[in-house]
Amino acid sequence: MLFAGNLIKHPCFDEMRAEDKGYRVVGDLTNTDRIMRDTFWVGVYPGMNDEMIDYMAKTIREALDEQ
């Protein structure tokens, strides 16, 4: 399983960041910041069928063609 980005910058961490408690950080998280800055998230779930995946791929291709 893969999850993208620097989780401590997500909104669910706002309160914990403000209080500086509830989690710890090891290192500078350079790579997680790069993932968050230079990629985009495509949400999926195990119940997706071929039709749903095809629609998602078609929509992404159309969006990229508009660029």
N, C-alpha and C positions, 0 to 999 in steps of 0.2 A: 504494500500500500504506500501511496505517496501523497504528501500534502505539501502545498507550495507556499512559500513566503515566510516572513518573519512573524510568527504568531503573536509575539508580544506587541506588535504594532496594530493588531486587529482591534476593533472596537470593544470586544468583550473584555479586553485587558485595561480599558481606560481607568476604571476605578482602582485596580491593583497598581497600575503605573503611578497614579496620583498619590497613593499611600505608600508606594515603594515596598510592597510586601505581597506575598502570595505566590511567588515564583523566584527562580534563580536563573541567571544567565551565565553560561560558560563560553568564554571567547567573545569576539566582537561581532559575530553573526554576519560577516561580510557576504558570504554566499547566500544566506537567506534573504538579505536585503537585495542582492542582485536578482534573485528569482522573482521577488515581489515587484521589482522595477522593470525587468526586461521580459516578462512572460505574461500570459493571460490564463485565467482559470476556466476550465471547462468542467462544470459539475456533472457527474454521472452517478447512477446508482445501479445495483445489481439487477433490478427489474426491467432494465431497458431492453427492448426487443430490437430486431434488425431494422424495422421501420423507423423507430425513434432515433436510432444511431444514424441511419441514412439521412433523416431530416436534419439532425444536428450538423452532420458533415456538409450537407448542401447549404445550410444557412451560413456556416463559417466560410465556405468557398465564396458565396455571394458577397459577403461582407468584405472579404479580401479583394475581390474583383473590383469593388467600388473605390478602392484606395488608389 
